[in-house]
Amino acid sequence: MRTEPQILKHPEQPKSQLPDGLNEPKPHVLVRETPKAYVWIAWLMKVSAAIYLAVLILMILLETRLVFPGAPTSAGDWNHTGISLEEVEFFSADGTKIYGYYLPNPDSDRYLLFCHGNGENIAMNASEMDILRKRLNASVFVFDYRGFGKSKGSPWEEGIFADGEAASIWLADRSRQPAENQIIMGRSLGGGVAVHLAALLDPKAIVLDRTFSSTVEVAAERYWWLPVRIVMRNQFWSSVKIKKYLGPLLQMHGGADESIPMWSAKKLFTLSPSEDKTFIEIPGLTHNQTWPDDFLDKLKTFLDRVDEYDSRVTEDEPTDVEMSEVNGR
């Protein structure tokens, strides 16, 4: 006998007892809304980060203009009215043409190489160079870095160092005196060039006028909210290079200098290993004021003493004849 398979049916679910038109309630899910204050804070943080990044990129792009602003060729008297000087052209190591003024002093065998600041050109300095020629009884050579005045090219740290080296070579050829007999004077940014040359050439003396330990340290203090030490390319570490120069040093700084803080100048002076160094602080002197007469008098006294010491050392050195006699014994 064949039996039919049984089909099991699920019991019917009880129908909803809710009135018509109503559905059964769904499970309740808690959804927390983000407070509006948090949304605004997140938006402000994103905008602030974007602005900060934009400013950082802008500062990086503008660094050359900030460090080397230069001066327009319209600034200064390019006719150097009333001043006797020679207009000079020479070439830096990479072939860049550099322009300079040479103010000879036929009554003196003292030769001074002047490195000016970053907002100047030689036409603006002609009258001051004439003052140095007369007050210091020296022949003076001043030049424009690449990209400054009539000099060609674009400025950058190693480039203007090379320009300074070429200027020293030109002065040595013109004076027929080795670079070791030169006095190198630098003002503001030119102080960085002067320290570089001092470390490289070991000149007779260096004179530093309102300059820095490094540009990156000064910039890091001024723009404390930017990673200056990481992104700045032209850092001018004079505080490192000064340690290689042992000769006479005269350094001056103004008590009211608004561009380079006193601590930076004194740090550079402290790191100098020279046993013949002098620091002059002039109260009330700003960064761009001309030299007071009192400073020029002290500078002249300093250079006279250096020359006197140098002449005594030269006199004490044995002549070639004396050396040959010693070697023949």
Buried (B, 14 or more C-beta within 10 A) or exposed (E): EEEEEEEEEEEEEEEEEEEEEEEEEEEEEEEEEEEEEEEEEEEEEEEEEEEEEEEBEEBEEEBBEBBBBBBEEEBBEBEBEEBEBEEBEBEBEEEBEBBBBBBBBEEBBBBBBBBBBBBBBBBBBBBBBBBBBEBBBBBBBBBBBBBBBBBBBEBBBEBBBBBBBBBBBBBBEBBEBEBEBBBBBBBBBBBBBBBBBBBBBBBBBBBBBBBBBBBBBBBBEEBEEBEBEEEBEBBBBBBBBBBEBBBBBBBBBBEEBEBBBBEBBBBBBEBBEBEBBBBBEBEEBEBBEEBBEEBBEBBBEBBEEBBEBBEEEEEEEEEEEEEEEEEEE
